[in-house]
Amino acid sequence: MTAERRSDRVYRVVVRLVAGLFRLQGYRFDVSGTEHLPADGPAVLAANHQSFLDFTLVGRAVRPRGRLVRFMAKRSLFGRNPLGWAMRRMGHIPVDRASGAVAYRQARRWLAQGDVVGVFPEATISRSWLIKPLRRGAAGLAIEAGAPLVPVVTWGGHRIFTVDGHRSLRRRIPITIRVGEPLHPGADESIEDLTARLQAALTELLDAAIAEYPESPRDEDDRWWLPHDRGGTAPDPETAHALDVAGVARTGDTLE
């Protein structure tokens, strides 16, 4: 059995376990646009980043197409623990943010084999809940591999488990997932131009997901999960960036 087939076997077991947990919690999923993901061949998924559940939520979005996503994720998730073991066995790609060349090459190998690679081009969770300025890696991979760049947004997962101690065991939380039309790199398109197109696509998808979301905050204290320009108490993007910088100073991590 090849390494790829072993990773798929473990991956599918984990998918079933996570799906069972979601059913127990009764989360109400509203997923649309899955037809935009190619049924076969390489593709780069570029998703917004709002919660610690985003890997599982984006994976759920592509499940109807029968695809498995090899996510690029920070190396600290691949430690010597059950999570790290699962991440390695599922074929995910550890990223050393100080030197990402090795991860980039591994992602290209998966794409060359016709797989789907998942990227969170904001790099870190957005505390404003809005789309942060994007890194260029997702666009670069799509251009080099000649693969479609598929934008994906999730909304609602941050109400369950995210940064700054926000977590909830509340059942039946709605989760909206939108898959956008693939962006096909132009013949002479630069990484910068494709990244700009991706930024616009993610922003448009997120705006629609927020507008269509079926719940509102229950009271004043519950407004934390809405962006500042939608009546929420989340920090504006400038303040959120300052909080990110302060977090880096405390932990010694990097924003890259």
C-alpha positions as CSV (number, residue, x, y, z in Angstrom):
1,M,0.0,0.0,0.0
2,T,1.4,3.4,-0.9
3,A,1.9,6.3,1.5
4,E,-0.8,8.2,-0.3
5,R,-3.3,5.3,0.1
6,R,-2.4,4.9,3.8
7,S,-3.0,8.6,4.3
8,D,-6.4,8.4,2.6
9,R,-7.4,5.5,4.8
10,V,-6.6,7.4,8.0
11,Y,-8.1,10.6,6.6
12,R,-11.5,9.0,5.8
13,V,-11.7,7.5,9.3
14,V,-11.0,11.0,10.8
15,V,-13.6,12.5,8.5
16,R,-16.3,10.0,9.8
17,L,-15.3,10.7,13.4
18,V,-15.6,14.5,13.0
19,A,-18.9,14.2,11.1
20,G,-20.2,12.1,14.0
21,L,-19.2,14.8,16.6
22,F,-20.9,17.5,14.5
23,R,-24.1,15.4,14.3
24,L,-24.0,15.0,18.1
25,Q,-23.8,18.8,18.5
26,G,-26.5,19.3,15.9
27,Y,-24.6,22.0,14.0
28,R,-26.8,23.4,11.2
29,F,-24.7,23.5,8.0
30,D,-25.6,25.6,5.0
31,V,-23.1,24.7,2.3
32,S,-23.3,26.0,-1.3
33,G,-21.1,26.2,-4.3
34,T,-19.5,22.7,-4.0
35,E,-19.9,22.3,-7.7
36,H,-17.2,24.8,-8.2
37,L,-14.6,22.4,-6.9
38,P,-13.2,20.2,-9.7
39,A,-14.2,16.6,-9.4
40,D,-10.7,15.5,-10.3
41,G,-7.3,17.0,-11.0
42,P,-5.2,19.5,-9.0
43,A,-6.8,22.5,-7.3
44,V,-5.7,25.0,-4.6
45,L,-8.4,25.9,-2.0
46,A,-7.9,29.3,-0.4
47,A,-10.0,29.8,2.7
48,N,-10.6,32.5,5.3
49,H,-9.4,31.7,8.8
50,Q,-11.6,32.4,11.8
51,S,-11.5,29.4,14.1
52,F,-9.6,26.3,15.1
53,L,-12.2,24.3,13.3
54,D,-11.6,25.7,9.9
55,F,-9.7,22.6,8.6
56,T,-12.8,20.4,9.4
57,L,-15.3,23.0,8.0
58,V,-13.5,23.4,4.7
59,G,-13.1,19.7,4.5
60,R,-16.8,19.3,4.9
61,A,-17.4,21.7,2.0
62,V,-15.5,19.4,-0.4
63,R,-16.9,16.1,0.9
64,P,-19.7,16.0,-1.7
65,R,-17.1,15.9,-4.4
66,G,-15.3,13.0,-2.9
67,R,-12.0,15.0,-2.6
68,L,-9.5,15.1,0.3
69,V,-7.6,18.3,1.0
70,R,-4.0,18.3,2.0
71,F,-3.8,21.4,4.2
72,M,-0.8,23.6,4.8
73,A,-0.6,24.2,8.5
74,K,1.9,25.6,11.1
75,R,4.5,23.1,12.2
76,S,3.5,23.2,15.8
77,L,0.4,21.2,15.0
78,F,2.5,18.3,14.0
79,G,3.9,17.5,17.4
80,R,4.3,14.2,19.1
81,N,0.7,13.9,20.2
82,P,-2.5,12.4,18.8
83,L,-3.2,15.5,16.7
84,G,0.3,15.6,15.3
85,W,0.1,11.9,14.4
86,A,-3.2,12.4,12.6
87,M,-2.0,15.4,10.8
88,R,1.0,13.5,9.4
89,R,-0.9,10.4,8.5
90,M,-3.5,12.4,6.7
91,G,-0.9,13.9,4.4
92,H,-1.2,17.5,5.7
93,I,1.8,19.8,5.1
94,P,3.8,21.3,8.0
95,V,4.8,24.9,7.5
96,D,7.8,26.4,9.1
97,R,6.9,30.1,8.8
98,A,10.5,31.2,9.1
99,S,11.4,29.1,6.0
100,G,8.4,27.8,4.0
101,A,10.3,26.4,1.0
102,V,10.1,22.8,2.1
103,A,6.4,23.0,2.6
104,Y,5.9,24.8,-0.7
105,R,7.8,22.0,-2.5
106,Q,5.6,19.4,-0.7
107,A,2.5,21.2,-1.7
108,R,3.6,21.2,-5.4
109,R,4.2,17.5,-5.2
110,W,0.6,16.9,-4.1
111,L,-0.7,19.1,-6.9
112,A,1.4,17.3,-9.4
113,Q,-0.3,14.1,-8.3
114,G,-3.7,15.6,-9.0
115,D,-4.6,16.3,-5.4
116,V,-6.2,19.3,-3.7
117,V,-4.1,21.5,-1.5
118,G,-5.7,23.8,1.1
119,V,-4.2,27.1,2.1
120,F,-5.2,29.8,4.7
121,P,-3.6,32.8,3.0
122,E,-4.4,35.1,5.9
123,A,-1.8,33.0,7.8
124,T,-3.3,33.6,11.2
125,I,-6.9,33.8,12.5
126,S,-8.6,37.1,11.8
127,R,-9.7,38.7,15.1
128,S,-11.8,41.2,13.1
129,W,-13.6,38.3,11.4
130,L,-13.0,40.1,8.1
131,I,-10.5,39.1,5.4
132,K,-7.0,40.1,6.3
133,P,-4.4,41.1,3.7
134,L,-3.4,37.8,2.0
135,R,0.0,36.1,1.6
136,R,1.0,35.2,-1.9
137,G,1.5,31.5,-1.5
138,A,-1.9,30.3,-2.6
139,A,-1.7,32.3,-5.9
140,G,1.9,31.2,-6.4
141,L,1.0,27.5,-6.1
142,A,-2.0,27.9,-8.5
143,I,0.2,29.6,-11.1
144,E,3.1,27.2,-10.9
145,A,0.8,24.1,-11.0
146,G,-1.6,25.5,-13.6
147,A,-4.4,24.7,-11.2
148,P,-7.6,26.5,-10.4
149,L,-7.6,28.7,-7.3
150,V,-10.9,28.1,-5.5
151,P,-12.0,30.6,-2.8
152,V,-13.9,29.2,0.2
153,V,-15.3,31.1,3.2
154,T,-16.8,29.8,6.5
155,W,-18.9,31.7,8.9
156,G,-20.1,30.6,12.3
157,G,-17.2,28.3,13.3
158,H,-15.7,31.1,15.4
159,R,-18.7,31.0,17.7
160,I,-17.6,27.4,18.7
161,F,-13.9,27.6,19.2
162,T,-11.5,30.4,18.3
163,V,-8.8,32.8,19.7
164,D,-9.0,34.8,22.9
165,G,-10.8,32.2,24.9
166,H,-14.0,32.1,22.8
167,R,-15.5,28.7,22.9
168,S,-18.9,27.2,23.3
169,L,-20.6,23.8,23.8
170,R,-23.9,25.2,22.7
171,R,-25.7,22.9,20.3
172,R,-27.3,23.7,16.9
173,I,-25.0,26.6,16.1
174,P,-25.5,27.4,12.4
175,I,-22.4,27.3,10.2
176,T,-22.4,28.8,6.7
177,I,-19.9,27.6,4.1
178,R,-19.6,29.2,0.6
179,V,-17.4,27.9,-2.2
180,G,-16.8,30.4,-4.9
181,E,-16.1,30.1,-8.6
182,P,-12.6,29.0,-9.4
183,L,-10.1,31.6,-10.4
184,H,-8.1,30.4,-13.4
185,P,-4.6,32.1,-13.6
186,G,-4.2,34.1,-16.8
187,A,-1.4,33.3,-19.2
188,D,0.7,36.2,-18.1
189,E,-1.0,37.0,-14.7
190,S,1.3,37.9,-11.9
191,I,1.1,36.4,-8.4
192,E,0.2,39.9,-7.1
193,D,-2.7,40.3,-9.5
194,L,-4.1,36.8,-8.8
195,T,-3.8,37.4,-5.1
196,A,-5.8,40.7,-5.5
197,R,-8.5,38.7,-7.3
198,L,-8.5,36.2,-4.5
199,Q,-8.8,38.9,-1.9
200,A,-11.8,40.4,-3.7
201,A,-13.5,37.0,-4.2
202,L,-13.1,36.0,-0.5
203,T,-14.4,39.4,0.6
204,E,-17.5,39.1,-1.6
205,L,-18.2,35.6,-0.4
206,L,-17.8,36.5,3.3
207,D,-20.1,39.5,2.9
208,A,-22.8,37.3,1.5
209,A,-22.3,34.6,4.2
210,I,-22.7,37.2,6.9
211,A,-25.7,38.7,5.3
212,E,-27.4,35.3,4.9
213,Y,-26.5,34.0,8.3
214,P,-29.7,32.9,10.1
215,E,-28.9,34.1,13.7
216,S,-28.2,37.4,15.4
217,P,-26.5,38.0,18.7
218,R,-28.8,37.2,21.6
219,D,-27.8,40.2,23.7
220,E,-25.2,42.9,24.1
221,D,-22.5,40.5,25.4
222,D,-23.1,38.2,22.5
223,R,-22.1,40.8,19.9
224,W,-18.5,39.8,20.0
225,W,-18.8,37.4,17.0
226,L,-20.0,40.1,14.6
227,P,-17.5,42.5,12.8
228,H,-17.3,46.1,13.9
229,D,-19.1,47.4,10.8
230,R,-22.0,45.0,11.2
231,G,-23.0,46.1,14.7
232,G,-20.6,43.8,16.5
233,T,-17.9,44.4,19.1
234,A,-15.0,42.7,17.2
235,P,-12.0,44.9,16.8
236,D,-11.6,46.8,13.5
237,P,-8.8,45.5,11.2
238,E,-6.2,48.0,12.5
239,T,-6.9,47.1,16.1
240,A,-7.0,43.4,15.3
241,H,-3.5,43.7,13.7
242,A,-2.2,45.4,16.8
243,L,-3.5,42.5,18.9
244,D,-1.8,40.1,16.6
245,V,1.5,41.9,17.0
246,A,1.1,41.9,20.8
247,G,0.4,38.1,20.6
248,V,3.6,37.5,18.7
249,A,5.6,39.5,21.2
250,R,4.2,37.3,24.0
251,T,4.7,33.9,22.3
252,G,7.6,34.5,20.0
253,D,5.6,33.2,17.0
254,T,5.4,35.0,13.7
255,L,2.7,36.6,11.7
256,E,4.2,35.3,8.5
